Every structure is written in structure tokens, then in C-alpha cells.
Amino acid sequence: MNLLNISKKYILIISFFLISCQPVEIMQEVVFDNTVLNKFNVVAEQKTINNLYELKYDEKYIDGSLTNPPLLRLNNWLNENFIIFGNENKFVINILDASITKIERENSNKKKYEGKNEFFYELSFVVEYVLYSDNKIILATTKVQTNRTTTSSVYISLNEKELIIDNMILDALKDLSIKSNELIKRHMSKFIL
């Protein structure tokens, strides 16, 4: 009888342990596929991408410390998805901002077992498109801006941090692609196919 009570206790403890276990969310690897983003065919003889954004070496700016910073992802999209053809005009793309910041702040939406603080990430893309004639007269111009934010726990692995940031960069690129499509069609419709 004593053995039966001990067995019941072990079964109860094991059952409690199994019930209390929650599944761990495993983040998927982020795939940057520029073919899913908008493509643009611009009537121009030449395309120039000017990186006017300068890295800031302030504590809150983290884009300089990332393996694949937003600027690299943005440049890849601009190079691959803006195709030029024609024998006149010059298409200039000015990258004005591709920054990502991280600040530690108080967790206002904390649950019982979450930490007191969280990291708040903010990504900003600002791109200007300018089409010049051969005589250096501006034929059309537009400026596109997008911002994305997310949060994470203070105590996460480096891999999780990279995945969170990569997801945010991909979402911001999708936003930028959609907004660029809208504004380029509105302001440069005569020069886009």
C-alpha cells in the first residue's frame, strides 16, 4: 500500500510537469528573396545609387554591428529590382536613411513571468528617386519613407536577435516596395513600364 501511494505521487508529479510544459516558439530562418518584391522598369540610360546615409556610431544605433545591416539588404533590392533600358535620361536613387536603433525600456505590457525591461527596435528607410534628362533637368522625383518597430525580451540568444531584426528588415522592405510602387506610378508614370 505504501508503494502504491509513492507510485501515485510520482505519477502526479510527472503529470503536473508534463502539463505545465509549454511549447517553445522556434523562429524560422528569414529568406530575403527580392523576386517577391516589386520590380521597376525605368526608361533611362543610366542608373546610379548614391548612399547618402552615414552610419552613426552612437550607442542606440546598431546597424553598424549587424552581419547583414538594413543598408546591405536595401542596396540588394535596389540593384536587382530597378531595371533600366533606353538611350536617354539618368535615374538616380539616393539612400537617405537605413538606420536601426535599439533602446532598453520598461516593459509596459509585461506578463507575470516576463522581465521588467525589454528592447525596442526601430528601423527607418528613406529613399529618394530622381529622374534627370540628359541636360540635367529634373523630369520627375519622389521620396519614399517607411518605419518598422518591434520589441524583444532583454534575455534572448544572439540567433534570436538576428532573426527578429531580419524579420523587421524584410517587413520594412516589403513596405518600402509597396510604397515605392505607389509613389513612382503617381509621379513617374511616363517613365516607367
C-alpha positions as CSV (number, residue, x, y, z in Angstrom):
1,M,0.0,0.0,0.0
2,N,2.9,2.3,0.8
3,L,4.4,1.5,-2.6
4,L,1.1,2.3,-4.3
5,N,1.0,5.8,-2.6
6,I,4.5,6.5,-3.7
7,S,3.7,5.5,-7.3
8,K,0.6,7.8,-7.3
9,K,2.7,10.7,-6.1
10,Y,5.3,10.1,-8.8
11,I,2.6,9.9,-11.5
12,L,1.0,13.0,-10.1
13,I,4.3,14.9,-10.2
14,I,5.2,13.7,-13.7
15,S,1.7,14.6,-14.9
16,F,2.0,18.0,-13.4
17,F,5.4,18.5,-15.0
18,L,4.2,17.5,-18.5
19,I,1.0,19.6,-18.3
20,S,3.0,22.7,-17.2
21,C,5.4,22.5,-20.1
22,Q,4.6,24.9,-22.8
23,P,5.8,24.6,-26.4
24,V,8.7,26.8,-27.2
25,E,8.3,29.0,-30.3
26,I,11.0,28.3,-32.8
27,M,11.6,31.2,-35.2
28,Q,12.1,30.3,-38.8
29,E,15.1,31.4,-40.8
30,V,14.3,34.6,-42.8
31,V,14.8,34.3,-46.6
32,F,15.4,37.5,-48.5
33,D,14.0,36.9,-51.9
34,N,13.9,40.1,-53.9
35,T,11.7,38.4,-56.6
36,V,8.7,38.7,-54.3
37,L,9.2,42.5,-54.0
38,N,8.1,45.0,-56.7
39,K,10.2,45.4,-59.8
40,F,10.5,48.6,-61.8
41,N,11.4,49.1,-65.5
42,V,12.7,52.7,-65.8
43,V,13.2,54.4,-69.1
44,A,16.8,55.6,-68.6
45,E,20.2,55.1,-70.0
46,Q,22.0,55.1,-66.6
47,K,21.1,54.1,-63.0
48,T,23.1,55.5,-60.1
49,I,22.6,54.5,-56.4
50,N,24.0,57.1,-54.0
51,N,24.4,56.0,-50.4
52,L,24.0,59.3,-48.6
53,Y,23.3,57.6,-45.3
54,E,26.2,57.7,-42.9
55,L,26.5,55.1,-40.1
56,K,26.1,56.6,-36.7
57,Y,28.3,55.2,-34.0
58,D,26.0,56.1,-31.2
59,E,25.1,53.6,-28.5
60,K,21.5,53.2,-29.7
61,Y,22.3,52.7,-33.5
62,I,23.1,49.1,-34.1
63,D,23.1,48.8,-37.9
64,G,26.9,49.0,-37.9
65,S,27.2,46.0,-35.7
66,L,25.0,43.7,-37.7
67,T,26.2,41.0,-40.1
68,N,23.6,42.0,-42.7
69,P,22.6,45.6,-42.0
70,P,19.5,47.2,-43.5
71,L,21.7,49.2,-45.9
72,L,23.0,46.0,-47.5
73,R,19.5,44.5,-47.9
74,L,18.2,47.8,-49.3
75,N,21.1,48.0,-51.8
76,N,20.5,44.4,-53.0
77,W,16.8,45.2,-53.6
78,L,17.6,48.5,-55.5
79,N,20.2,46.8,-57.6
80,E,18.1,43.7,-58.5
81,N,14.6,45.2,-58.9
82,F,15.3,48.5,-60.7
83,I,16.0,47.7,-64.3
84,I,16.8,50.5,-66.7
85,F,16.6,50.5,-70.5
86,G,16.7,53.2,-73.1
87,N,19.1,55.6,-74.6
88,E,18.4,58.9,-72.6
89,N,17.9,60.1,-69.1
90,K,19.6,59.3,-65.8
91,F,17.8,57.6,-62.9
92,V,19.3,58.4,-59.5
93,I,18.4,56.6,-56.3
94,N,19.5,58.4,-53.1
95,I,19.5,56.4,-49.9
96,L,18.9,59.0,-47.2
97,D,18.4,56.6,-44.2
98,A,18.7,52.9,-43.5
99,S,19.2,53.0,-39.7
100,I,18.1,50.7,-37.0
101,T,18.1,51.6,-33.3
102,K,17.8,49.6,-30.1
103,I,16.9,51.0,-26.7
104,E,16.1,49.3,-23.5
105,R,12.9,50.5,-21.9
106,E,10.4,49.4,-19.3
107,N,8.1,46.6,-20.4
108,S,4.6,48.2,-20.3
109,N,2.8,45.1,-21.4
110,K,4.6,42.6,-19.1
111,K,3.0,39.4,-18.1
112,K,3.6,37.8,-14.7
113,Y,6.8,35.9,-15.7
114,E,8.2,38.4,-18.2
115,G,11.1,40.7,-17.4
116,K,10.9,44.2,-16.2
117,N,12.6,45.6,-19.3
118,E,12.5,44.9,-23.0
119,F,14.4,46.0,-26.1
120,F,12.7,48.3,-28.5
121,Y,13.9,48.2,-32.1
122,E,13.1,50.8,-34.7
123,L,14.1,50.7,-38.4
124,S,13.8,53.6,-40.8
125,F,14.2,53.6,-44.6
126,V,14.2,56.8,-46.6
127,V,14.8,56.7,-50.3
128,E,14.6,59.4,-53.0
129,Y,14.1,58.6,-56.7
130,V,15.1,61.3,-59.2
131,L,15.0,61.1,-63.0
132,Y,17.2,63.6,-64.9
133,S,17.1,64.5,-68.5
134,D,20.4,64.4,-70.5
135,N,20.5,68.2,-69.9
136,K,20.5,67.6,-66.1
137,I,16.9,68.9,-65.7
138,I,14.8,67.0,-63.2
139,L,12.0,65.3,-65.0
140,A,10.4,63.6,-62.0
141,T,11.1,62.9,-58.4
142,T,9.6,61.3,-55.3
143,K,10.7,60.4,-51.8
144,V,9.6,57.2,-50.0
145,Q,9.8,56.6,-46.3
146,T,8.9,53.6,-44.1
147,N,9.4,52.8,-40.5
148,R,9.0,49.5,-38.6
149,T,9.3,48.7,-34.9
150,T,9.4,45.6,-32.8
151,T,10.3,44.5,-29.3
152,S,12.1,41.6,-27.7
153,S,13.0,40.3,-24.3
154,V,16.3,41.5,-22.9
155,Y,17.5,37.9,-22.4
156,I,17.4,36.3,-25.8
157,S,20.1,34.5,-27.8
158,L,22.1,36.2,-30.5
159,N,20.5,34.0,-33.0
160,E,17.0,35.1,-31.9
161,K,18.1,38.7,-32.0
162,E,19.3,38.3,-35.6
163,L,16.0,36.6,-36.6
164,I,13.9,39.3,-35.0
165,I,15.9,42.0,-36.8
166,D,15.9,40.2,-40.1
167,N,12.1,39.8,-39.9
168,M,11.8,43.5,-39.3
169,I,14.1,44.4,-42.2
170,L,12.2,42.1,-44.6
171,D,8.8,43.6,-43.5
172,A,10.2,47.1,-43.9
173,L,11.5,46.2,-47.4
174,K,8.0,45.0,-48.3
175,D,6.5,48.2,-47.1
176,L,9.1,50.3,-49.0
177,S,8.5,48.2,-52.1
178,I,4.7,48.8,-52.0
179,K,5.0,52.5,-51.1
180,S,7.7,53.0,-53.9
181,N,5.3,51.3,-56.4
182,E,2.5,53.6,-55.4
183,L,4.6,56.9,-55.5
184,I,6.6,56.0,-58.6
185,K,3.4,55.2,-60.5
186,R,1.9,58.5,-59.3
187,H,5.0,60.8,-60.0
188,M,6.9,59.0,-62.7
189,S,4.3,57.1,-64.7
190,K,5.6,58.5,-68.1
191,F,9.0,56.9,-67.5
192,I,8.0,53.5,-66.0
193,L,6.8,50.4,-67.9
